[in-house]
Amino acid sequence: MKRINIHDAKTHLSRYLERVERGQVFLVCRRNEPIAELRPVKRERTRPRPTGLARERLRIPPSFFEPLPEDILAAFEGKRP
């Protein structure tokens, strides 16, 4: 992470933004004290996530759907058995 001062960031903002678009992160400082980060924003998905990718690799046993024992249920609720 490269440090830049406020004056340099204001003077060369477009140059730094080009580098940020490529993934670089900058630490913006005032008198060598960090005050902010200049980093890329995560882009939103343009397509929905595909479903069923693990369809053939994942198997849920029937016991998964059976009720839990009382002592485990009590533990989830913060109670002692």
C-alpha positions in Angstrom: 0.0 0.0 0.0 1.6 3.3 -1.1 1.3 6.4 1.1 0.4 9.7 -0.6 -0.2 13.1 1.0 -3.4 15.1 0.6 -1.9 17.7 -1.7 -0.5 15.1 -4.0 -3.8 13.2 -4.1 -5.7 16.4 -5.0 -3.1 17.4 -7.7 -2.9 14.0 -9.3 -6.3 12.5 -8.5 -7.1 11.2 -12.0 -3.7 9.5 -12.2 -4.3 7.8 -8.9 -7.8 6.8 -9.8 -6.5 5.0 -12.9 -4.2 3.0 -10.7 -7.0 2.3 -8.2 -9.2 0.9 -11.1 -6.4 -1.6 -11.7 -6.5 -2.7 -8.1 -3.9 -0.6 -6.3 -4.7 0.8 -2.9 -3.3 4.1 -1.5 -3.1 5.4 2.0 -3.9 9.1 2.1 -2.0 10.9 4.9 -2.0 14.4 6.5 1.4 15.2 7.9 2.4 11.6 7.5 -0.6 10.4 9.6 -2.9 8.1 7.8 -6.5 9.4 7.5 -8.1 7.5 4.6 -7.7 4.8 2.1 -8.2 5.1 -1.6 -9.3 1.7 -2.9 -11.4 0.2 -5.6 -15.1 -0.4 -5.0 -16.4 -3.9 -5.4 -18.4 -4.2 -8.6 -22.0 -5.5 -8.4 -22.8 -8.7 -10.2 -24.3 -8.3 -13.7 -25.6 -11.8 -13.8 -27.2 -13.9 -11.0 -25.2 -16.5 -9.3 -25.6 -19.9 -10.8 -27.4 -22.5 -8.7 -26.8 -26.2 -8.4 -23.0 -26.1 -8.9 -22.4 -28.8 -6.2 -25.5 -30.9 -7.2 -23.5 -34.1 -7.9 -20.8 -33.6 -5.1 -23.0 -32.8 -2.1 -25.3 -35.3 -0.4 -27.3 -34.5 2.7 -28.2 -37.6 4.7 -31.8 -38.1 5.9 -30.6 -37.8 9.6 -29.9 -34.1 8.9 -33.7 -33.5 9.0 -34.3 -35.3 12.2 -35.0 -33.3 15.4 -32.0 -32.5 17.6 -31.6 -34.1 21.0 -32.9 -32.0 23.9 -29.5 -31.4 25.4 -28.2 -29.8 22.2 -31.3 -27.7 21.8 -30.9 -26.5 25.4 -27.2 -25.5 24.6 -28.4 -23.4 21.6 -30.7 -21.6 23.9 -28.1 -21.0 26.5 -29.7 -23.3 29.0 -28.0 -26.1 31.0 -29.3 -29.6 30.4 
